[in-house]
Structure formats: C-alpha cells, structure tokens
Amino acid sequence: MRKKRCSPVGDGHGCELCRSLSIQCGLDDPYSVSSPSTGLHGTTMQTSREVFHDLVLLYFRFIHNVIHTMIHEASFMHQFKEGTASMIHIYAMCALAARFSDDPVFHGIARGSRGSIYISEAVRLFQQSIITPSLESMQGLILIGYYYGGEGDGKAKHIYTGLARLHAETLSLWEIPK
C-alpha cells in the first residue's frame, strides 16, 4: 500500500513499519489466523481460510435462512472471496456454525463447545468499535446475540441485541430509503 517493500515480522502477521503506522499490511491474509483467544481449556485454534469458508457456508446453509436474513449471501461471499468481509461477522458466523462441522480441526472438541473460541474473537473485535455505530456493527451484534441465545444465556443475548437496537436507532435506519 505504501509502495515500499514490507519485511515480515517474526510472528508472521504483517511487518514492523505497517504495524507502527497502524495500517493494513500487504503480508496479512485476513483469513489465515491463529486466534489469540483462548476458549477451549486454554488452547488456541489454528483457523485457515478454508475452515472459515466452510463454516460460513454452513452458517448460510443451516442458520441464516432459518433464523434471520439480514445479510445478503451472494454479496457476503463475494466480500469473503475478496478479503473484505467483516471479521466480526465471520467469527460470529463461525461460532454459530461450528457445531455442524465435521472438519478434522475440531477432532476431540464437543460440538457444543466449538463456537466458544470464535465468539470470543467476535466480541473482542466488536469491543474495538462499540461506540462507532454502523450497519456492520449492528449485524455483528445480532449474530453475537443469537449465539448467546442458543447457548441459553438470555442475559447476554438481550444485552447484545439491545446494543444492536441502540446502534440502529443511532443510525436512524428506519429513515433510509428502500
């Protein structure tokens, strides 16, 4: 982006100069991550672009058209392919869909526990933009709320969906022409 060569940092995520300038580094692949969150007995999970892709497809297959249709699937998948999809959405979708996956990455992890590492990352990413209402943040909050509702945590569900409502009110979404 800067028209200068990036030199990788030891951890494989970007380069030192881009980090110091707080800009996206050309060396980063947004879908090749090792989640810094711990959620399954203090372990981290390697998540590749392929695992994200498979989980997002499972989300659209089993959850999206059943519970809600607030995200246009074709547009989202195009953004995913281009690397511009919201990581909050991706992590929340993965949290909701992980229980349906037969991917070997989940070997030995109970189906009901698989989403915890993804939801932790979705919440962490959302917290960085909690006071910046947007359609993206509102949709992410709804997804996070649905995850907690499915886990039987009604209080967390109501908090996140309430925050989504506040973001929608702040954006005056009812005034946007259709």
N, C-alpha and C positions, 0 to 999 in steps of 0.2 A: 504494500500500500504506500510505503514511503519512497519507493523506487530505490531502496537500498537493500542489500543482502541481509537477511536475518541469520544470525548464528544461534543454533539451538542451545537451550539451557539443559542442564543435566537431567531434569525430570521429564523431558520430552514434551513439555507444554509451552510453546512459544519461544520467544527469545528475550534476552535481558532488556534490550533497548525498547522493544514494544511494550514489555511489562512496565518499564519505568515511565513510559508515555501514556500508559493505560489505554492502549489501542489494540484492536484485534490483530493478531499476528498471522501472517500467511502460512506459518508452520502448523497452526492449530487446525485440527479436524474436529468440529464441534460434536461429532458423534463417536469419537474414539476417546473414551474417558475411563478412568478408574475413579469411581465415586469416592470423595473424601469422607462421605458419611459412613457411619457405622450403624448397622441396624440389626444384623443377624449375628448375635453373640460376639460382637466386637470385630466382625470381619468386614472386609471391603469386597466389593464385587466388580470384576472387570466387565465392562459393558462395551460391546463393539457396535458399530453402525448396523451390522446385520441383526444383532439382538434387538436394538432399538426398533429397527424396521419391522421385524417380526412381531414385536409386542404392539406397535402402533397399528399394524394390520389386524391383530387380534382384538384390539380396542374397538376398531371400526366394525369388526365382524360381530362381536358378542355384546358390546355395551352401547356404542354410540346410537344406533337407530332404535334401541330398546328403551333407553332411559332419556336421552336428550339428543338433539340435532343442532347444537349451537355452533358447530364447526363444519365448514364445507369440506367434505372428504377429499375431493379431487384437488382443490386449492391447497389444502394442508399437505397432501402427499407431494405436490409439486414443490412446495416450500421445503419439505423434508429433503427431497432429492437435491435441491439447490443449496441446502445447508443454511436456510434462513428461517426455518420453523422455530417457534418459541420453545426453548428448552424447558420452561416451566410446563408447557403443555405436554411435551414429550415425556418428561419424568412423571407427570400426573397420569397420563395415559398408560404408561408402562406399569405404574403402581396398580392401576385398575385391572390391567390385562394379564399381569404376570402369573396369576393363578391358573390361567388357561394354557400356559406354555409347556411344551414338552422338551424345550431346549436343554441340552446337557449342562449348560451353565447353572441350571437350577438343581442339579442332581444332589440329593440329600437335604434339600430345603423343603419344608412342608408347604404345600400350595397356598395355604392361608397366610404364610409369613413372607412370601416372596415380594410383596409390594412395599414392605416397610422401608427398604433402603432407597427405593425410588421416590416415595412420598417425602422422605426426609430431605432429599435433594430438591424436590419441587418447592417445599416450604422454605428451605434456605434461600433458594433463588428468588422466591416471591418477596421475602423479607427485605431484599435489597431495593425493591420498588414499591413498598407498601404505601407510601404517600404520593405515588405518581399514578393516579387512575388512568386506565386505558382499557380498550376492549380486550386486549391480550390479558391484562391482569384480572379483569372480571371473569373471563372464561377460565383462566387458571384457577381462580378461587372456587368457582363452581366445581371444577374437576376435583380439586383437593377436598372440598366439602363432601362430594359424592363418595370419595374414597373412605373418609372417616365415617360417613353414614353406613357404608357397607361393612365397616369393622365394628359397628354397634356403638360408636362414640358419638352420641347425639349432640352433646355439648360442642364438640369440635366442629361437627357438621354445621350447626347453627351459627357458630362464630364465623366460619369461612364463607358460608352463603350470605350471612349478614354483611360481611365486608364486601362481598361481590355486589350486593344491593346498593351499598354506600358508594361504591365506585360507579355503578350505573347511574345513580342519582347525580353524582358529581359531574358525570359526562353528559347528563340530560339526554340519554339515549332515546327517550320517547319523542324527542323533537327532531331526530334525524329523519329526513325524507326516505321513504322506502323505495 
